Amino acid sequence: MTLTLNKDKGLIVQKIGSDLVIFDSERSELLTLNETAASIYKLIKKGLDEETIAQKIAKDYVISEEKALEDIRGLVEKMKKRKILL
């Protein structure tokens, strides 16, 4: 599935250490992504689909593709609820 960032949102994205902080100025909400979630966000931003991201995350973090895909889908669901992803 192709993932699309919501470019109409007033998002401010800032890297702090290994974390990524996303501030939604429209809703005054803050989302902090750990290193792994930040990597997933960057791959989504590059336009990669869930399966391709899962392959890269599995390789980089030495986990199964199934576990990577489960984690990605959890993050995607959270980002869709916050309207960060369409």
trRosetta pair geometry for C-beta under 8 A, 3 or more apart (Angstrom, degrees):
i j d omega theta_ij theta_ji phi_ij phi_ji
1 49 5.9 148 66 -157 33 100
1 50 5.4 26 48 0 85 118
2 47 7.4 -11 -153 -171 98 72
2 49 5.4 -60 -85 -96 49 92
3 44 4.7 -60 100 -143 135 101
3 48 7.8 2 36 82 106 51
3 49 6.9 144 -3 -126 84 44
3 50 6.8 104 -37 -55 115 78
3 76 6.4 -107 -114 -125 131 118
3 85 5.8 -42 -170 -147 96 129
4 85 6.5 120 74 -161 50 75
4 86 4.5 -28 84 45 107 110
5 44 6.6 116 -56 132 95 106
5 45 6.2 24 -34 -103 141 67
5 84 6.8 -40 -144 159 76 71
5 85 6.2 -59 -105 -103 41 62
5 86 7.5 52 121 -2 8 88
6 9 4.5 62 109 -12 110 112
6 11 7.7 118 80 -26 87 128
6 83 5.6 -8 -3 159 170 73
6 84 5.9 -153 26 -174 109 21
6 85 6.4 -165 -21 -112 90 8
6 86 5.2 130 -78 -52 83 85
9 24 6.1 -48 176 -135 122 94
9 26 6.1 -107 -153 8 76 131
9 83 6.2 149 -83 122 133 100
9 84 6.6 -87 41 -112 167 49
10 24 6.9 99 75 -167 72 52
10 25 3.9 -69 116 56 120 108
10 26 4.9 132 32 -37 106 87
11 22 5.8 -22 -162 -167 109 96
11 23 7.0 143 -157 74 54 49
11 24 5.9 -25 -99 -99 73 61
11 25 7.4 -159 -83 5 21 85
11 84 6.7 87 -94 -128 141 89
12 22 7.4 150 76 -158 48 45
12 23 4.4 -13 58 59 100 104
12 25 6.4 72 -12 -40 105 107
13 20 6.5 -4 -169 -178 95 103
13 21 7.3 160 -152 84 46 51
13 22 5.3 -10 -102 -105 78 74
13 23 7.8 -163 -71 23 34 69
14 20 7.4 158 81 -159 38 57
14 21 5.0 -17 64 61 89 99
14 23 7.5 18 7 -2 106 106
15 19 7.4 154 -158 88 55 47
15 20 5.6 -32 -102 -103 64 71
15 21 7.8 172 -94 18 15 76
15 38 7.4 87 -117 -155 89 141
16 19 5.2 -20 71 72 84 98
16 20 7.6 152 24 -102 71 21
16 21 5.6 28 4 -12 118 116
18 34 7.3 14 113 -176 99 60
18 35 4.1 -19 154 -83 115 105
18 38 7.1 -172 157 32 63 150
19 32 5.6 -3 179 -174 131 95
19 33 6.2 152 -164 77 73 53
19 34 6.0 -47 -107 -117 85 34
19 35 6.9 -72 -77 -57 47 57
19 38 6.4 176 -157 -51 31 135
20 32 7.5 154 80 -159 45 50
20 33 4.4 -12 60 58 94 111
20 37 7.4 -136 43 101 108 87
20 38 3.7 137 -6 -116 117 106
20 41 6.0 -132 83 54 157 150
20 42 8.0 -174 -66 -45 159 92
21 30 6.5 -18 -169 -166 99 99
21 31 7.3 153 -158 81 50 48
21 32 5.3 -18 -105 -105 77 73
21 33 7.5 -163 -76 20 29 74
22 30 7.3 149 80 -159 51 48
22 31 4.5 -12 60 61 101 99
22 32 7.9 -169 23 -77 69 28
22 33 6.9 47 -8 -14 104 108
22 41 7.7 -157 -51 -139 130 153
22 84 6.4 38 149 -119 153 141
23 29 7.5 167 -154 87 50 44
23 30 5.3 -16 -104 -104 74 75
23 31 8.0 -170 -75 24 31 67
24 27 4.6 5 115 43 122 98
24 28 7.2 -58 90 4 77 12
24 29 4.6 5 48 56 113 90
24 30 7.7 -149 20 -71 74 31
24 31 7.4 50 -17 -5 102 102
24 82 6.5 -153 -38 169 154 108
24 83 7.6 97 -135 70 146 96
24 84 7.1 -109 -78 -78 119 91
25 28 7.0 26 -153 -77 33 52
27 82 7.5 -149 58 -162 157 82
27 83 7.7 128 -26 44 141 121
29 82 6.4 -141 105 -147 149 116
31 78 7.7 142 -140 142 133 113
31 79 7.6 110 172 -101 170 75
31 82 6.3 105 -56 132 139 178
31 84 7.1 -68 25 -49 157 150
33 37 3.7 -133 -163 105 96 113
33 38 4.5 141 112 -64 115 69
33 40 7.8 -133 -168 52 134 96
33 41 5.7 18 176 -21 177 137
33 75 7.8 59 -126 -142 110 125
34 37 5.1 85 48 19 68 103
34 38 6.7 -122 102 -10 30 94
35 38 5.6 -56 -145 35 26 114
35 39 6.6 29 154 -22 62 103
36 39 5.7 -52 -154 31 32 113
36 40 6.7 32 148 -17 64 103
36 57 7.0 74 -162 -149 93 114
36 61 6.3 32 -113 -80 112 152
36 71 7.1 -36 141 154 131 146
37 40 5.4 -50 -150 35 37 114
37 41 6.4 43 149 -23 66 102
37 75 5.4 174 -132 -114 98 139
38 41 5.5 -48 -148 33 33 115
38 42 6.5 35 153 -20 64 103
39 42 5.8 -53 -151 34 31 111
39 43 6.5 28 152 -16 64 106
39 57 6.6 135 110 -103 124 91
39 60 6.9 -148 -179 97 158 158
40 43 5.8 -59 -151 38 32 109
40 44 6.4 36 150 -21 66 104
40 53 6.0 72 -138 178 76 130
40 57 6.4 11 -80 -79 88 135
40 71 7.6 -143 -67 121 150 99
40 72 5.6 -175 -139 -115 133 83
40 75 5.6 86 103 81 153 162
41 44 5.6 -53 -150 34 31 113
41 45 6.4 35 150 -22 64 105
41 75 7.8 -112 -60 161 78 136
41 79 8.0 157 -104 -89 92 149
42 45 5.4 -51 -150 33 33 116
42 46 6.7 34 149 -21 63 103
43 46 5.5 -49 -151 32 37 114
43 48 4.8 -46 169 44 90 131
43 52 7.6 -164 174 107 122 93
43 53 4.5 135 119 -116 141 100
43 56 6.2 170 -108 68 149 147
43 57 7.7 -109 2 -50 159 96
44 47 7.8 63 173 -60 34 16
44 48 6.8 -92 -91 54 29 79
44 53 6.9 11 -61 -87 68 148
44 76 7.9 162 -97 -98 140 91
44 85 7.2 -67 179 -98 145 120
48 52 4.4 -119 -173 90 108 124
48 53 5.1 134 112 -58 121 85
48 56 7.6 6 157 2 167 138
49 52 5.2 88 56 14 74 103
49 53 7.0 -140 97 -6 34 93
50 53 5.7 -60 -147 39 28 111
50 54 6.2 32 155 -24 66 107
50 69 6.4 75 158 -138 104 86
50 72 5.5 147 -149 124 88 138
50 73 6.9 45 -148 -71 137 78
50 76 7.1 -39 -98 -46 114 154
51 54 5.6 -50 -147 32 31 115
51 55 6.7 34 152 -21 62 101
51 69 7.1 8 -104 -104 52 117
52 55 5.7 -49 -153 30 34 113
52 56 6.7 29 151 -14 64 105
53 56 5.8 -59 -152 40 33 109
53 57 6.0 28 154 -16 69 110
53 68 7.7 -164 120 153 73 112
53 72 5.6 128 104 -121 123 147
54 57 5.9 -55 -139 41 29 108
54 58 6.0 34 159 -24 64 109
54 65 5.0 78 144 -164 109 80
54 68 4.2 136 -152 106 73 111
54 69 4.1 6 -110 -70 144 79
54 72 5.7 -102 -75 -2 85 146
55 58 5.9 -55 -146 35 25 113
55 59 6.5 21 157 -15 61 108
55 65 6.0 3 -89 -117 54 116
55 68 7.7 176 -37 92 17 152
56 59 5.9 -59 -150 38 29 109
56 60 6.1 21 157 -14 66 113
57 60 5.8 -59 -139 43 30 107
57 61 5.8 -10 174 16 68 116
57 63 7.3 -28 132 53 86 110
57 68 4.2 153 90 -150 114 124
57 71 7.4 -139 142 73 154 125
57 72 6.9 178 13 -60 157 111
58 61 6.9 -72 -129 54 16 83
58 62 7.7 53 172 -116 51 10
58 63 5.4 -107 -130 75 63 68
58 64 6.2 -38 -134 147 117 16
58 65 4.4 -42 -59 -81 159 59
58 67 7.5 121 -104 61 93 86
58 68 4.3 -102 -60 -19 82 147
59 62 7.6 12 -174 -72 22 47
61 68 7.3 145 55 -95 119 107
63 67 4.7 -94 159 80 116 129
63 68 5.6 141 90 -54 111 88
64 67 4.6 94 59 7 87 100
64 68 6.9 -151 95 -4 46 86
65 68 5.4 -54 -146 39 35 115
65 69 6.1 37 155 -22 68 106
66 69 5.8 -54 -147 36 28 110
66 70 6.4 32 152 -21 62 105
67 70 5.6 -51 -149 33 33 115
67 71 6.4 31 153 -16 65 105
68 71 5.8 -58 -151 38 31 110
68 72 6.2 32 152 -21 66 108
69 72 5.5 -51 -143 36 32 114
69 73 6.3 33 157 -19 65 105
70 73 6.0 -56 -149 36 26 109
70 74 6.6 29 151 -20 61 106
71 74 5.7 -54 -152 33 32 114
71 75 6.5 28 153 -14 65 105
72 75 5.9 -58 -151 39 32 108
72 76 6.1 33 152 -21 67 108
73 76 5.5 -50 -140 37 33 115
73 77 6.3 38 156 -23 64 103
74 77 5.9 -52 -150 32 28 112
74 78 6.6 27 152 -16 62 106
75 78 5.7 -56 -150 37 34 112
75 79 6.2 28 154 -16 68 109
76 79 5.8 -59 -145 41 30 108
76 80 6.2 32 155 -22 66 106
76 85 6.2 -48 -155 49 72 166
77 80 5.8 -53 -146 34 29 111
77 81 6.6 31 154 -21 62 104
78 81 5.9 -53 -152 32 30 112
78 82 6.7 13 154 -4 62 110
79 82 5.9 -63 -147 47 33 103
79 84 4.2 -79 -168 66 88 114
79 85 4.4 65 120 -2 110 108
80 83 7.3 34 -175 -80 35 30
80 84 7.5 -87 -65 51 24 71
80 85 4.9 -53 -77 73 67 101
80 86 7.7 20 -123 146 84 4
83 86 8.0 30 -159 -86 62 53
